Amino acid sequence: MAEELAGKVVVITGGGQGIGAATASALSRLGAKVVIGDLDVVRAEKTAGELGADALPLDVTDIHGFTEFLDEVERRHGRIDVLVNNAGIMPLGELESETDAMTRRQLEINLHAVIHGTREAVKRMRPRRSGHIVNIASFAGKAGFPGAATYCATKHAVVGLSEAVHLELHGSGVHVSCVMPAIVRTELASGLGEAKLFKSSRPEDVADAIVSTLRKPRFDVYVPRSVGTMGKLTRLLPRRFGEALSRALKADRLLASAAHSPARAAYEARAADSAPGTGVE
C-alpha cells in the first residue's frame, strides 16, 4: 500500500535551492508539512514563503546546532516523519591541488552531517516505529570519477552508511533510502557536459524519485534509473574493460574537464569561500 504524504512532517537540509527546493515544492503540493533548513536563511525563507512551508537557519556542520534545529522542528510540529539529508558541495579539481581545508569541508558537509542527521533521525523515529530517512548520495558513490576524488569518497561513504543503517533498522518500521543521481542540472553541475549514455536530469526529476520512494519505500533510488542498470553491467566486466569503456565514453573526463570551466567559477568561489556548512548544490 502506498504511503499517504499529506500531513507528514518533512525536513530537508540544504532546501533553499536545487534538489532540496524541488523536493520541498513537490511534497508541499501533496500536503506535506515541509521544513527547510539552510544556512542561506534569506533564500530558504523565500523558497518556503512561495510554498507555504517553514524555514529555519541550519549549518549542518554545527552538530549541536543541527540537533537543536531538529528539536525546534519537533517543538513546532510534534514529530519528524521524514528527514532528507540533501546539503552538499562538489568542488572539482585533481586531488593533489585540493587544499586540506576543502577536503575537511567536504567531509564535514557531505558525510559527517549526513551521519549526524541520520543518527538523530533514528533516535527520534525508532521509538515511534515510524519514519523515513532519505540520504542524497550520487552515482559517484558507486564509481570513481577523476576530478572529484574527495567528493566520490564522501558519496561512497554515504552509500555505505545508508546500507548499514538500513540493515540495522530492519523490522523497526523506519525506512532508509539512498538517492543516487547522475548529473542534475543545478548550480553544482555548472560547466559539466552531457554524458554519452544518459541525459542529465532536472532537480524535479530527483524530487519525483524521492516522492516515489516515500510513497513506496525502496533502498536504491537511481536518477535516471538507467544509471543503476549501467552501473550493474559495468561492475560485471573485468576492471580493464570497464575502464576502457569509461575512457571510450569519456566518462573519465566528465568532471575533470569542468574543473576550470569559466561557467563554473561562481559556484567554485561560493563553495570555497562560504562558511562551512553551506548547502551549496
C-alpha positions in Angstrom: 0.0 0.0 0.0 1.3 3.4 -0.9 2.1 5.8 1.9 -0.1 8.9 2.2 2.1 12.0 2.3 -0.4 14.6 3.3 0.2 15.8 6.8 3.7 14.3 7.0 6.3 16.4 8.6 9.3 16.5 6.2 12.7 18.1 7.0 15.0 19.0 4.1 18.6 20.1 4.7 20.0 22.5 2.1 16.4 23.0 0.9 16.7 26.6 -0.3 17.5 25.8 -3.9 18.2 23.0 -6.4 17.2 19.4 -5.5 16.1 20.5 -2.0 13.8 23.2 -3.2 12.3 21.0 -5.9 11.6 18.3 -3.3 10.1 20.8 -1.0 7.8 22.0 -3.8 6.7 18.5 -4.8 5.9 17.5 -1.2 4.2 20.7 -0.3 1.9 20.2 -3.3 1.0 16.8 -1.8 0.0 18.4 1.5 3.2 17.6 3.5 4.3 20.0 6.2 7.8 20.9 4.9 10.6 22.5 7.0 13.6 23.8 5.0 16.9 24.1 6.8 19.6 26.1 5.1 22.5 28.4 6.0 21.2 30.9 3.5 18.3 32.0 5.5 17.1 34.6 3.0 17.0 32.1 0.2 15.3 29.5 2.4 12.7 31.9 3.6 11.9 33.0 0.0 11.5 29.4 -1.1 9.5 28.5 1.9 7.3 31.5 1.5 6.5 30.6 -2.1 5.5 27.1 -0.9 3.7 27.7 2.4 6.5 25.9 4.1 8.7 26.7 7.2 12.3 27.8 7.0 14.9 27.7 9.8 18.6 28.5 9.8 20.8 25.5 9.7 24.6 25.0 9.5 24.8 21.2 9.1 28.5 21.2 10.2 27.4 22.7 13.6 26.5 19.3 15.2 25.0 20.9 18.3 23.1 23.4 16.2 21.8 20.6 13.9 20.4 18.8 16.9 18.7 22.0 18.1 17.3 22.5 14.7 15.6 19.1 14.8 14.4 19.8 18.3 12.8 23.0 17.1 11.0 21.2 14.3 9.6 18.8 16.8 8.5 21.6 19.1 6.7 23.2 16.2 5.2 20.1 14.6 5.3 17.4 17.2 7.4 14.9 15.3 9.6 14.3 12.2 8.2 11.8 9.7 10.9 12.3 7.0 14.4 13.6 7.0 16.0 14.4 3.7 19.8 14.8 4.1 20.4 16.9 1.0 23.0 19.6 1.7 26.3 19.0 -0.1 29.1 20.6 -2.2 31.1 19.4 -5.1 34.3 21.3 -5.8 36.3 19.9 -8.7 40.0 19.5 -9.4 42.7 16.9 -9.0 43.3 15.7 -5.5 46.9 16.9 -5.4 45.7 20.5 -5.9 42.9 20.3 -3.3 43.6 22.1 0.0 43.2 20.3 3.3 40.6 22.9 4.2 38.5 22.0 1.2 38.9 18.3 1.9 37.7 18.8 5.5 34.8 20.9 4.3 33.5 18.2 2.0 33.9 15.6 4.8 32.0 17.8 7.2 29.2 18.8 4.9 28.8 15.7 2.6 29.5 13.0 5.2 29.7 13.9 8.9 26.4 16.0 8.6 24.7 13.0 7.0 25.9 10.7 9.7 24.7 13.0 12.4 21.4 13.7 10.7 20.8 10.0 10.2 21.7 9.2 13.8 19.4 11.9 15.2 16.5 10.8 12.9 16.9 7.2 14.1 16.8 8.3 17.7 13.5 10.1 17.1 11.8 7.7 14.7 12.6 4.2 16.1 10.7 4.7 19.4 7.6 5.6 17.2 8.3 2.7 14.9 7.7 5.0 12.0 9.7 7.3 9.8 11.8 7.6 6.6 15.4 8.8 6.2 16.4 9.8 2.7 20.1 10.3 2.1 21.1 12.1 -1.1 24.3 10.4 -2.4 25.3 10.3 -6.0 26.1 7.8 -8.8 29.6 9.0 -7.8 29.0 6.9 -4.7 29.2 3.8 -6.9 32.1 4.7 -9.1 35.2 6.9 -9.1 35.4 10.0 -11.3 38.7 11.8 -11.9 38.5 15.4 -10.8 36.3 14.7 -7.8 38.2 12.2 -5.7 37.1 13.5 -2.3 33.6 14.1 -3.4 33.4 10.5 -4.6 34.9 9.3 -1.3 32.2 11.1 0.6 29.4 9.8 -1.6 30.7 6.2 -1.3 30.7 6.7 2.4 27.1 7.9 2.3 26.0 4.8 0.4 27.8 2.5 2.9 26.3 4.4 5.8 22.9 4.1 4.4 23.2 0.4 3.6 24.4 -0.3 7.2 21.7 1.7 8.9 19.0 0.2 6.5 20.0 -3.2 7.8 20.2 -2.0 11.4 16.6 -0.8 11.2 15.2 -3.9 9.6 11.8 -4.6 11.1 11.8 -1.3 13.1 9.2 0.5 10.9 11.8 3.1 9.9 12.9 3.1 6.3 16.2 4.3 4.7 16.5 5.3 1.1 19.7 6.2 -0.8 19.2 8.5 -3.7 21.9 8.3 -6.4 21.5 10.8 -9.2 23.9 11.2 -12.1 24.2 14.7 -13.5 21.5 17.0 -12.2 21.2 20.5 -13.7 21.7 22.5 -10.5 24.4 25.1 -9.8 26.5 22.1 -8.6 26.7 20.9 -12.2 27.7 24.2 -13.7 30.2 23.7 -16.6 29.6 19.9 -16.9 28.9 18.5 -20.3 26.4 15.7 -21.2 27.2 12.1 -20.6 27.1 9.8 -23.6 24.7 7.1 -22.4 22.2 9.0 -20.5 20.8 12.5 -20.3 21.2 14.8 -17.4 18.2 15.2 -15.0 16.4 18.2 -13.7 16.0 18.8 -9.9 12.3 18.0 -10.4 13.2 14.5 -11.7 15.1 13.8 -8.4 12.2 15.2 -6.4 9.8 12.9 -8.2 12.0 9.9 -7.4 12.1 11.0 -3.7 8.3 11.3 -3.7 8.0 7.8 -5.3 10.2 6.2 -2.7 8.4 7.9 0.2 5.1 6.5 -1.1 6.5 3.1 -1.8 9.8 2.7 0.2 12.9 1.2 -1.6 16.5 1.5 -0.8 18.3 2.1 -4.1 17.0 5.1 -5.9 18.8 5.9 -9.2 18.1 9.0 -11.2 17.7 8.3 -14.1 17.0 4.6 -13.4 19.2 3.7 -16.4 22.4 4.6 -14.5 21.7 1.9 -12.0 21.4 -0.7 -14.8 24.6 0.7 -16.4 26.4 0.5 -13.1 25.5 -3.1 -12.5 26.5 -4.1 -16.0 29.9 -2.3 -15.7 30.7 -4.0 -12.5 30.3 -7.4 -14.2 33.2 -6.5 -16.5 36.8 -7.1 -15.7 38.3 -3.8 -14.4 40.4 -3.2 -17.5 37.4 -3.5 -19.8 35.3 -1.3 -17.5 38.0 1.4 -17.5 38.4 1.2 -21.3 34.6 1.6 -21.7 34.7 4.6 -19.4 37.5 6.2 -21.5 35.7 5.4 -24.7 32.6 7.2 -23.5 34.7 10.0 -22.0 33.1 9.4 -18.6 36.5 9.6 -17.1 36.8 13.3 -18.2 33.2 14.4 -17.5 34.0 16.0 -14.1 37.8 16.7 -14.6 37.2 18.7 -17.8 34.8 21.1 -16.0 37.2 21.8 -13.1 38.4 25.1 -14.6 35.4 26.0 -16.7 34.5 29.7 -16.6 30.9 28.6 -16.3 31.8 27.0 -13.0 33.8 29.8 -11.5 30.9 31.4 -9.5 30.0 28.0 -7.9 33.6 27.1 -7.1 34.1 30.5 -5.4 31.0 30.1 -3.4 31.9 26.6 -2.3 35.4 27.7 -1.4 34.6 31.0 0.3 31.3 30.3 2.0 31.2 29.5 5.7 31.4 25.7 6.5 28.1 24.1 6.2 26.7 26.0 3.3 24.2 23.8 1.5 25.7 24.7 -1.9 24.2 22.4 -4.5 
